[in-house]
Structure formats: C-alpha cells, structure tokens
Amino acid sequence: MKIPKQEYTAEFKELAVKRVKAGQTAGAVAKDLGLIEQTLRNWVKAADAGKLNGAGGKVVTPEQMELSRLRAENIRLKRECEILKKATAYFARETL
C-alpha cells in the first residue's frame, strides 16, 4: 500500500517552525505533531531561506489536511494489524 502524500496548511508549517526556533528539538516537535522529523527539518531550512510556503503553493484546507493524516494513519494501522496477525500465527504454531 502506498501512503498518501500529506499536505499541510501554511499556518501549520509556520507554527511547527516557530516551535523549533523557540528552542524545542525538531524530534520532539515532530513527534508531538505526528510529523516525520526530516520533513520538519526541511520546513525549518525553507523558512530560513524565506521559501517555506513556496511560490504558487497549493492551498490546503484544514479538512484536506485532516483527511490526509487520517488516511496515512489508517494505512499504518493496517500494516500493524498484518504484523500482529503474522506474529500470532507464528507463535501459535510454535506452541503446538
């Protein structure tokens, strides 16, 4: 399964970058916001260059952002469920 590309509002990106610049670590902010740390680092780098939102960037509504996040979470949970099924089958076979 392919994880859908997540899209974030400009305000969300700006707030995340502000938290990093305020002294929090990128890892802590990323974990708190459900981001990949490298994505947040890229945003900080883009903000420093004055290109955080990008020229002609696509406008993303909060509903679209939430839908994208939920789709990615759904895919992640399905993968975790598959892993648990395989582990259960493995250990059930081992105990017989």
Secondary structure by P-SEA (a helix, b strand, c coil): ccccbbbbcaaaaaaaaaaaaacccaaaaaaaacccaaaaaaaaaaaaaccccccccccccaaaaaaaaaaaaaaaaaaaaaaaaaaaaaaaaaac
